Amino acid sequence: MSTKQKPLGWKDIPIGAVAEEYGSASHYETGGWRSQRPVFDPENCVKCGLCYVYCPDASIVMTPEGYPSIRLEYCKGCGVCAQECYMSTFGLSCFKMVDEEEFR
Amino acid sequence: MSKRVGMEVSIAVAEAVRLANADVVAAYPITPQTHIVEHLSELVANGDLDAEFVCVESEHSAMSACVGSAAAGARSYTATASQGLALMHEILFIASAMRLPIVMTVANRALSGPLSIWNDHSDVMASRDCGWIQYFVENGQEAFDHTLIAFRVAEDANVLLPVIVNLDGFILSHMIEPHVLVSQDDVDRFLPPYRPHFRLHPDKPLSMGDFATPDIYTEIKKAQEMALRASRPTIDKVWQEFGELTGRRYASVEPYRTEGAEVVLLTMGSVGETASVAVDRMREAGMPVGMLKLRLWRPFPGQDLLRLVGPARKLVVLDRAISFGAATNPVAAEITTLFYDMEPRPRIFNSVVGLGGRDVRAEDIEAVLDKALRADSRPGPVGEYDLIGVRE
């Protein structure tokens, strides 16, 4: 169910609460939950794509150049990208988790 | 086809599923339901039923498979009992919330512990609020007929809800009884192909079984509740259509010798047959007793009960399960609530019988009715009950 629509009354609920618009979860922006933000530094990036694969909210998209780009409207700041980054093995993760306070 | 055929009730139920031409049967064997799905697996293996028989590893998976197949538009059937129903529990609520017209036979059996394979209603009472339409049948013929009726009601465009047909384990499931079957032509006329309102299909993607935030969950539950209540006219209409087709007429509550009855007995399931013997004997001895047989448990036919109890001042409610620590037992709770606003209201007596397969004899019922006849009719006390036959 989208949070952007006008609130539905019970008579408006489709049979079985089916959402005829598929992929409507994209209307549900979860970025507001975040307390830490992943900040990407391309310096170390080897374009392995592990962050894209591991992101549990599919908040990372890959640019045509092969770099990750974070969709902050969905990113909950879990830090999985920073942890799973191939370069983190060498202490050189492409992502640094920064407190949201820093951006206010 | 009006020839009477002797067969085990479980086999008759499976034959009804064959006649209904189910597309998917997903089931796990559990006593006393096993013969139903065992026979269905033979029908599928022999090519007598063109269906997908899914041998699942548990009842949780059986119901989950039915949710998937019904969502894809397949006529879906399963059967279970007791622990199997308990293992399905969480998926039962999902099936009804998704408005999927799955049909399930529950061969009612006591819940463990202690482990008991015999009959009572504790299994279905623990899943009472799962949002399914629920019938209780009294004999093999009703079990066969209601299997067909269940598919017709469940899939009706005005209903689209799953249906449970409760039949007493062993007492019915393993009994060989005479059945009048329905011809394939008649079934095909009675039961049109399932036309789902929404269907999972790659050509038209949609989302089923979604997540709901607090700002919409209440509205979805209200819509579900109203759908179950609104199914009642269709339930009645289908009984009427079935009656016209077969001559066998059913209703939500069936009165038996209630004219002028001072004490009315309320039963659900197979005990109604035993109780009718008790009522006959007492009527012949001049005692004013009658009986109401509750065939529809959900949606609860409150108005029909109020009408049929009529002026009787004493009502004896039989329960086949204990609601531990509750104000009163499951059926008695419904009946007591129903009459609370009535003036004058009958005195309600509650007896729990037949737990874990304990035999219920006509003499037991006579004793319960006799006690009510001799008691005064002032309403109350509420919540007291007799556990029939229990040893001190």
Chai-1 contact restraints between the chains, C-beta under 6 A:
chainA,res_idxA,chainB,res_idxB,connection_type,confidence,min_distance_angstrom,max_distance_angstrom,comment,restraint_id
A,M1,B,A212,contact,1.0,0.0,6.0,A-B,restraint_1
A,M1,B,I216,contact,1.0,0.0,6.0,A-B,restraint_2
A,L8,B,E219,contact,1.0,0.0,6.0,A-B,restraint_3
A,W10,B,E219,contact,1.0,0.0,6.0,A-B,restraint_4
A,W10,B,K222,contact,1.0,0.0,6.0,A-B,restraint_5
A,W10,B,A223,contact,1.0,0.0,6.0,A-B,restraint_6
A,I13,B,E219,contact,1.0,0.0,6.0,A-B,restraint_7
A,I13,B,I220,contact,1.0,0.0,6.0,A-B,restraint_8
A,I13,B,A223,contact,1.0,0.0,6.0,A-B,restraint_9
A,I15,B,R99,contact,1.0,0.0,6.0,A-B,restraint_10
A,I15,B,L160,contact,1.0,0.0,6.0,A-B,restraint_11
A,I15,B,H197,contact,1.0,0.0,6.0,A-B,restraint_12
A,G16,B,M98,contact,1.0,0.0,6.0,A-B,restraint_13
A,G16,B,R99,contact,1.0,0.0,6.0,A-B,restraint_14
A,A17,B,I220,contact,1.0,0.0,6.0,A-B,restraint_15
A,V18,B,F198,contact,1.0,0.0,6.0,A-B,restraint_16
A,V18,B,L206,contact,1.0,0.0,6.0,A-B,restraint_17
A,V18,B,M208,contact,1.0,0.0,6.0,A-B,restraint_18
A,A19,B,S207,contact,1.0,0.0,6.0,A-B,restraint_19
A,A19,B,D210,contact,1.0,0.0,6.0,A-B,restraint_20
A,E20,B,L206,contact,1.0,0.0,6.0,A-B,restraint_21
A,Y22,B,P205,contact,1.0,0.0,6.0,A-B,restraint_22
A,Y22,B,L206,contact,1.0,0.0,6.0,A-B,restraint_23
A,Y22,B,S207,contact,1.0,0.0,6.0,A-B,restraint_24
